[in-house]
Amino acid sequence: TFSNFFKTKSKFSNNSKRKKDFSSLLNWLRQNVHWKGKFYSVEELIRLATNTDPDSSYLVQYLENKIIELESI
């Protein structure tokens, strides 16, 4: 989910992204999302993982940034 990613984005370094090492992201997802998916609704998972209510502004921000990026090509 986009809100989960954006809330925790600062935990994952740009260096890891350049090296395509997503093990820290995968570990976070396993601890905070994957194993809990059997027990909670999507909204509850987002609250548990991010300590905030679901918020579409993160998706909107992501999409706006992608549009800007694509327009510059």
Secondary structure, DSSP 8 states (H G I E B T S, - for coil): -HHHHHHHGGGS-HHHHHTT--HHHHHHHIIIIITTTTTS-HHHHHHHHHSS---THHHHHHHHHHHHHHHT-
